[in-house]
Amino acid sequence: MRPEPIQKDRPFFRPEAEEHRLYRHLGEIVLFRPLATRLVSLLPLAALGLVGFGLMQIELQTKYEAVTDPTPSQEMRLILAEPTQLIPGEKVEWALGDTPDRRSATVLRVETGPCAPDRAGQPCPRVVLQNDGAPPNAAPNTRVRLWTQPKPFLRMFNDTPPSS
C-alpha cells in the first residue's frame, strides 16, 4: 500500500508531538545556533595566528652578572658566574657596579678559564669585550652588569647570526 501524499491542510507532525515540542521548549531562549563549518574551523586558526603575532612582539634581553679581570689593552675581560650564550661579534651593553649609564661593546671571544679561589676546580666562562668608547677605569674584581641586545621571543625571519 502506498503512503498518502502530504496534504497542505494536514500538519507534518502529529498534534501531540507538536504540543510536546512546544511544552518542552517553553521559556527556553536559544543562545547558540549551529555555526558554519568554515567558521568553526577558522576560529582556532585565527586565534593561533593572533597568539603567534603577539609572541613575535615580545622581546627578551638577557642580563649577566660578572667581575672584571685585569687586561693591559683596551679589551675588557669579564669572568661570568654561569654559562653564557654570547656569540663573538654580538653587540652588548655593560655598566660598572650600580651605575645607571650603559656603555656598548662587542664580544671578541668567549673562552673558559679558572674561576675564583672559592670556586676552584670548576671552569668559568670568560668573555673578552672590545669597547666601542674609552676603556673603563675599573679595578680587578669590579662587579659588572652585562646586557645582550633585545631579541624577539618568537623568531620567524631574523635568524641571521651577527657577523664576526
C-alpha positions in Angstrom: 0.0 0.0 0.0 1.4 3.4 -1.0 1.7 6.2 1.6 -0.7 9.0 1.3 0.7 12.2 -0.2 1.3 15.2 2.1 -1.7 17.5 2.0 -1.5 21.2 2.6 -4.0 21.4 5.3 -2.7 18.4 7.2 0.3 19.1 9.7 3.5 17.3 9.1 3.8 16.2 12.7 1.1 14.7 14.8 -0.7 17.2 17.1 0.5 15.6 20.3 4.1 15.6 19.1 3.8 19.3 18.3 2.4 20.0 21.8 5.2 18.1 23.4 7.8 20.1 21.5 6.2 23.4 22.5 5.8 22.3 26.1 9.4 21.1 26.3 10.9 24.3 24.9 8.6 26.6 26.8 10.5 29.6 28.1 13.8 28.4 26.5 16.0 31.0 24.8 18.2 29.8 22.0 21.6 31.4 22.6 23.7 29.2 20.3 22.7 28.4 16.8 24.6 26.0 14.6 27.6 27.7 13.1 29.0 27.1 9.6 31.8 24.5 9.4 34.1 27.1 7.8 33.7 29.5 10.7 34.3 26.8 13.3 37.5 25.7 11.6 38.8 29.3 11.0 38.3 30.4 14.6 41.1 28.3 16.1 43.4 29.2 13.2 42.7 32.9 13.7 43.3 32.6 17.5 46.6 30.7 16.8 47.7 33.4 14.4 46.9 36.2 16.9 48.9 34.3 19.7 51.8 33.9 17.3 51.7 37.6 16.3 51.6 38.5 20.0 54.7 36.3 20.8 56.6 37.9 17.9 56.1 41.3 19.6 57.8 40.2 22.9 61.5 41.0 23.1 63.8 39.3 25.6 67.1 40.8 26.9 69.5 38.6 28.8 71.3 40.1 31.8 74.6 38.7 33.2 76.5 39.5 36.4 80.3 39.4 36.0 83.5 40.7 37.6 86.4 42.3 35.7 89.7 40.6 35.1 92.7 42.9 34.5 94.0 43.3 30.9 96.6 45.6 29.6 94.9 46.6 26.4 91.6 48.3 25.5 89.9 44.9 25.8 87.7 44.2 28.7 87.8 40.7 30.2 84.9 39.5 32.3 84.5 36.4 34.4 80.9 35.1 34.4 79.4 33.0 37.2 77.2 30.9 34.8 77.4 29.6 31.3 76.7 32.1 28.6 75.1 32.1 25.2 77.1 35.1 23.9 78.4 34.8 20.3 81.6 36.5 19.1 80.6 39.6 17.1 77.5 40.2 19.2 76.8 43.8 20.5 76.3 44.1 24.2 75.8 46.8 26.8 77.6 46.9 30.1 77.7 49.1 33.3 80.1 49.1 36.2 78.7 48.4 39.6 75.3 50.1 40.2 75.9 53.0 37.8 72.9 53.7 35.6 74.8 54.7 32.5 75.4 51.9 30.0 78.3 51.6 27.5 78.3 49.5 24.4 80.9 46.9 23.4 81.4 44.0 21.0 82.1 40.4 22.1 85.5 39.3 20.7 86.0 35.9 22.3 84.2 33.5 24.7 86.6 31.2 26.5 86.7 29.1 29.6 89.3 29.5 32.3 89.9 29.0 36.0 87.5 30.6 38.5 88.0 32.5 41.6 89.7 30.6 44.5 86.3 30.0 46.2 85.1 28.0 43.2 88.3 26.1 42.5 88.0 23.1 40.2 85.2 24.4 38.1 85.9 26.2 34.8 84.2 29.6 34.5 83.2 31.3 31.2 85.3 34.3 30.3 84.1 36.9 27.8 86.5 39.3 26.1 84.9 42.6 25.0 86.1 45.3 22.7 84.8 48.6 24.0 83.2 51.0 21.5 84.3 54.0 23.6 87.0 54.8 26.0 88.4 51.9 28.1 87.0 51.5 31.6 88.9 52.6 34.7 87.9 49.5 36.6 89.9 47.8 39.2 90.1 44.0 39.1 87.1 42.1 40.6 84.8 45.1 40.0 81.2 44.0 39.5 79.8 44.5 36.0 76.3 44.1 34.7 76.1 42.9 31.1 73.0 43.0 28.8 72.5 41.5 25.3 70.6 43.3 22.6 66.8 42.7 22.7 65.9 39.6 20.7 62.3 38.6 19.7 60.8 35.8 21.7 59.4 34.1 18.5 61.9 34.4 15.7 60.5 33.8 12.2 62.6 35.5 9.6 65.6 37.1 11.5 67.7 34.1 12.5 70.9 35.5 10.9 73.8 35.3 13.4 75.8 38.5 14.0 78.7 39.0 11.7 82.1 38.3 13.3 
